[in-house]
Amino acid sequence: MANTNTNTTRKTTVLVGVGILTALVIVLQTIASGIHIGPFSITLVLAPIIIGAALYGVFAGAWLGLVFGIVVLLTDAGLFLAVSVPGTIVVCLAKGILAGAAAGVVYKLLAKKNRLLAVIIASLVAPVVNTGIFLIGCRLFFFDLIQEWAVGYESAVAFMFLGLVGVNFLVETTVNLVLSSVIVQILQIASKQVSLKKA
């Protein structure tokens, strides 16, 4: 009976936590869609995705990444939707899902050895995967459009790295790294609460 109550409490905690983080992802990405550095908005939601992946696992990270991808699709993907609807859908959803899942996998693999290191590496992996999938998608689905935009650059590939994602990537990565210590504090508080409930 006690085991059933513990499982129910755990499921409720996960459901509430993921629900709160889902709402946070929606609000932050909606706000971020109005903040542009270059042609695209910056991503402010990777920190809550990393928190969700660390607290609740890989699938929670993937879910939060999916929500992020859907919000991007609805608020900030107009230029690409005009070129390829299927390509835009695939890129927006894949980059979010894989960034969240990758953060969860990295955190799970490293957390037992060193929680701070796990958060720092997950905070680096999430923007790398997010940006990497975006660049691959640009090359696969939107390269003609990218070549049109690349006027003044040595090549379309140089434009992709320097013009499309360069500053955004640096901002996103810096925000994640700065928030790493905050994320660790949140995780420590959460584990203490879990320990108290078990006691």
N, C-alpha and C positions, 0 to 999 in steps of 0.2 A: 504493500500500500504506500509506504514512504517513497519507494522507488518510482511509483506511478506519479506521485505528487511532484517529485523532483523533475521528472521528465516533462510534465505539464508546465511547471514553472520555467524550465529551461526553454521550452518551445514558445511560451508566452513572451519571455524576455527577448528571445531572438526576433520574434515577430514585431514586437514594439520597437526594438532597436533598429531593425532594418526599415521599418515604416518611417521612423523619424529621419533616418539618414536618406531615405528615398525622397522625402519632402525637401530636405536640405539640398540634395542634388538638383531637384527641379528648380527651386528658388535661386540657388547660386548660378546655375547655368543660364537661367532666364535673364538674370541681372547681367551676367558676363556677356550675353549676346549683344549688349549695347556698348561694350568696351572693346574697341578695335585697335590692334597694333598691326598695321598693314591691312591686307584684305580680309582677314578673318579675326574673329573674337578670340580672346584668351580663354583658357580653360581654368576655372576656379574650383572645379568639383573633384579633382583627383584626391585631395586630402580626405573628404568624407568617404570616398570609395575605398581608399587605403584603410581607413579606420574600420569600415564595415568588413572588409576582407580579413583584417587582423582579428577583429572581435568574433566574427560569425562564420568565417571560412571562405573558401574559394567560390562557392556558389553564390554567397551573398555579394562578394566582390563583382562577380559576373553579372548578377542582377542589377546592382547599382550602376555598373558600366552600361548595361542595356538601357536603363532609364536615361542616363547621360546621352547615349547615342540617339534615343528617340527625341529628346529635347533639342539636341543639335539639329536633327533632321527637320523638326518643326519650326525652328527659329532662325537658323543660320546657314542653311544649305541651298538657298535659292539659286546661286550662280551655278552650282553643280547639277541641281535638279533640271535646269534648262538644257543641260547637255546629255545626261543619262540618269533617268529615274532609278533603274535597277542598280547601276553602279553607285549612285549616291546612297541608296538604302544600305547596300552591302558595306560600303566604307564606313558610314556613320555608325552602324550597329556593331560591325566587327571591331573597330578600333576601341570602342567603349567596353564591350564585353571582354575582349582579350586583355586590355589594360587592367581591368578589375580582377580577372582571373589570375593573371600573371603576378599581380601584387599579392594576392592571397597565397599562391603557391610559394613565392619567395619568402613571405613572412612565416608560413608554416614550416618551411625547411630550416629557417635560421633562428626562430624565436626561442627554442629550447636552449640554444647555446648562448645567445646574446640578443635580448629584446631590442635594445637600441640599434644594434647593427641591422637586425631584421627590418626595423621601421625605415632606417636610412636607405637600405638597398631596395626595399619595396617602393619607397618614395622616389627613387631614381628609375626603377624599372617601369613604373606606371606611365610617366611621360614619354619614355623611350619607346614603349610599345604603342602608345596612343599616336605619337608622331610618326613612328615607323610605318604603321598600317596606313595612316593618312598618305604618306609619301608613296607607298606601294600602290594605293588606290589611285592617286593622281597619275602615276605612270601608266597604269592599266586602263583606266577609264576616261581620263580627262587630259591626256598629253597634248592633243591639238590645241585645247584652250590654254594650257600652260605655256605652250610655245608662243601663242599670241601675246600673252602677258609678259613674256620674258624679254621684251624690247629693252636694250641697254645692258643686258647681262651677257656674259660670255656664252652661256648655253641655257637651255630650258632646265637642265638638271641643276645648274648653279643657282638659277632663280628659285627652284623648288626649295633648296636648302637655305639660301640666304634671304630671299624675298618673301617666301610663303611662311616658312616655319622658324627661321633663325631666332628672331627676337621673342616670338611667342614661346618657343621651346625653352629658352633661357629663363623667361619669366615664370613659366609653369614649374620648371625644375627648382628654381630658387624658392618659390612659394612653398613647394613640398618640403624642401630641406629645412627651411626656417620653421615650418610647422611640425617637423619630426619630433622635436622635444615635447610639443603640446600633445601630439598623438601618443607618445609614450606615456605621458601623465594620464591621459584618458584611459589607456589600456591598464595601467597600474590600479587606478581607482576601480575600474570594472572588475579586475581580478580579485581585489580586496572584497568587493561586495559579494562576489560569487563565493569566496571563501567563508565569509560571515554567514551566508545563507546555508552553506553546507554544515557549519558548526552547530 
